[in-house]
């Protein structure tokens, strides 16, 4: 974890690099520098800076191509890039945006403009990272729940129950239609039989609906078990030696299976 945000300056002009470095130091940003583009790409890979400043008119490699390379590389695609240039034309700005640039600043750089741009981009990327981490944690939890439900054939059972529910719902509708037809034709016995069959189907669908609700509760309880287990691992560092033994690990694994078994017994699975 860095004490200060780290910026990478890629600019062939030594004087311009020094000016930008001093401005960033005043904003409490650490800097690393590269005069050549390929050197800058290497630094981006090795240091993973929080922000990259890239001069548009580089001597050795097209800066827009450089940005595209960084954006297409899994190791550097998350690094925000600010283009800096004396060029003030629409074509360069559009090319910068198309190649993945987060901003485009004109030289000579002004401290206030630089500060606003840097703070905005760094803040946005921090929020994005937090959101991405939360999404990954949520996906991991959903995967764990899915694996548990698959292991105990819960998903297969739910699928069968849904199919049965659909089948009996259609059967109920068909019987209701028969009841209506028999009543219109004054066929009392046939109408009563159809009503009885409809009641049986409705009772079945009601029972299946209740079981599906129980499944939903079980999923919630499994999620709580997963959360409790993660919290337990974090809190019990003092028991690391005991937990590292084979007997303890097997006991914890067995206890987990027993907890889930107890939940599934509610549905007679």
Secondary structure, DSSP 8 states (H G I E B T S, - for coil): --SS-EEEEE-S-HHHHHHHHHHHHHTT-EEEEESSHHHHHHHHHHH--SEEEEESS-SSS-HHHHHHHHHHSTTTTTSEEEEEES---HHHHHHHHHTT-SEEEESS--HHHHHHHHHHHHHHHHHHHHHHHHHHHHHHHHHHHHHHHHHTTHHHHHHHHHHHHHHHHHHHHHHHHHHHHHHHTT-HHHHHHHHHHHHHHHHHHHHHHHHHHHHHHHHHHHHHHHHHHHHHHHH-GGGHHHHHSHHHHHHHHHHHHHHHHHHHHTTT-
